[in-house]
Amino acid sequence: MALRSEYRSAQKKSVKITLKYLPLHSMGNEDVLESVKEYCKVWSMVNYSNNWYNGHITNICNGDRFVYIAASDLDKVPDQINIGEYRARIFRPNAITTCKQCQKEGHCSNDDSCPTRAL
């Protein structure tokens, strides 16, 4: 019974982070897990993300992966990490996005609200 309550308390204190821009088959989950463990305490195994099509989830996996980490370690996790020869971008909840075109916060470069998009 103690194990179950430990698991529930861990769920309340965990945060999901998503690692994007990784290849699907040429990299093992062990490499991803070891790279993330350098920065934070990991609460789950590495899982694959699925593609969305017309608002519905499919069972087609993409290279994106997600893990649950300790919420107290969220500030220690960088925006990008190198895993093998690939650079993964880490998306976390409540992260402030910065536009690559105009370098302003609050929108992405492909967003209609970007002032350089109209040019």
Secondary structure as UniProt FT lines:
FT   HELIX           2..12
FT   STRAND          14..20
FT   HELIX           29..37
FT   TURN            38..39
FT   STRAND          47..53
FT   TURN            54..55
FT   STRAND          56..70
FT   HELIX           71..76
FT   STRAND          80..83
FT   TURN            84..85
FT   STRAND          86..91
FT   TURN            93..94
FT   TURN            100..102
FT   TURN            109..110
FT   TURN            112..113
FT   TURN            115..118
//
